[in-house]
Every structure is written in structure tokens, then in C-alpha cells.
Amino acid sequence: MKLIQILKLAVIPVLTVFSFVSTSNTALADYLNSQGSGGNYRYELWSSDDNSHYYLKIWSSEASPNSDAYSTSGAFTSTREALIYFDCNYAERSLPECPR
């Protein structure tokens, strides 16, 4: 009988802590902010769950919607910065912000 009590005292707290840790890790996710296209490409703009960074997934406009991204560009600090990057490098737009 003492073995069962010892197992209850040891196993239950360990399982409880493990469930909290695994739940908090699975709750973290990235979020789709917007989609668009320009030139011969289309993009999805994603953000971290805390909006601290953004990244673009870029496809050829002819690629299947279920295909892997042609390119993933990350580490932008704002949606504006990410979209300017897309416009300058993929949509071939001539903006004042684009490097010449």
C-alpha cells in the first residue's frame, strides 16, 4: 500500500508540471496578417504571437496554393518594413524607400 501512495505523490505532480509545460509550448503560434501579390509573385505576411517580428512567405504567382514557399524572408520589425521589402524586391515597384 505504501508503494501506491509513494507513486501517487511522485507521479501526479510530475504529470501536472509536464502538462502545463507542454500546453504553454503548443499555445505559441504565428499568425497570418495579410496576403497579396505583385509582379510575378504573391506573398503571405506572418507575425509572431507577440507581434515582435514579421516574416514573408513568397511564391511564384504560378505556383500551387499548397506548394512550399519559394522564399521565406524574416526578421522584419514591422508590417510596413516587410511590405516595402516585397514591393522593392519582388513586385518591382519603384518606391522612394527602395534602394537604387
N, C-alpha and C positions, 0 to 999 in steps of 0.2 A: 504493500500500500504506500509506503514511503517513496518508492521509485516513481509512482504515478504522480504524486504531489510534487516531487522534485522536477519531473518533466513538465508539469503544468507551469511551475514557477519559472522555468528556464525557457521553454518553447514559446509560450504565449507572448511575453514581452518582445522576444526576438522577431516573431512573425508580425507583431504590431508595428515595430520600427521599420521593418522591411517593407510593409505595405505603404507606410507613409512616404518613404524614400522613393519607391517605385512610382507612386501616384504623382508626386511632385515632378519627377522627371518626365513622365508622359504628358503632363499638362502643358509643358513648354512646346510652343509651335510657332511656325512662321505663318504670316497672313498675306493673302493676295490683296494688294491695294488697287491695282488698275491693270488694264490691258490696252494695247493699241498697236498701231502699225505705222510704218513709214518706209519709203524706198522699197526695197525688196525683202524687208524683214518685219517681223511682228515681235512684240515683247509682252512679258508679264512683269509687273513691278511688285516685289515681295518685301515685307518688313519683318523684323524680329518681333517677338511678342511684346517687347517693351519699347518698340519704336526707336531703338538706339542705332540701328543700322538698316540699310536697304540694299537690295540687290536686284539685278535684272536677269531674267531668263530670256534668251533671244533665239528665235527660229527664223529660218528662211520662210518667206511668205508661201512658198510652195510645199513646205513640209506638212506632214500629217499632224493634226492636233495632239495625237497620242505619242508622237515621236519624242525622243530625248532632245533637250535643248541643244541648239547649235553652239551656243556660248552662254556662259554664266559669268556676269560681271558683278562684283560685290564691293562691299566696304564703302558705300556712299553714306553720307551723314544726313541727307535729306532726299525727299522725293524729287525736288527740283533739280538737284545735282545729278541724280540718276537719269532723269528725263532729258536733261541737256546733253549728257553723255550719249544717250541713244540718238538724239536728234543730230548731233555732230558727227558721230562715228558710223551710224547705220542708215539713218534716214536721209543723210546727205543734205541736210538743211544748212543754210548759211545764216547763222545767228551771230550776234555780236560776241556771245560767250564762247563761240567755237575758236579753238586755236587755229591760226593760219599757217 
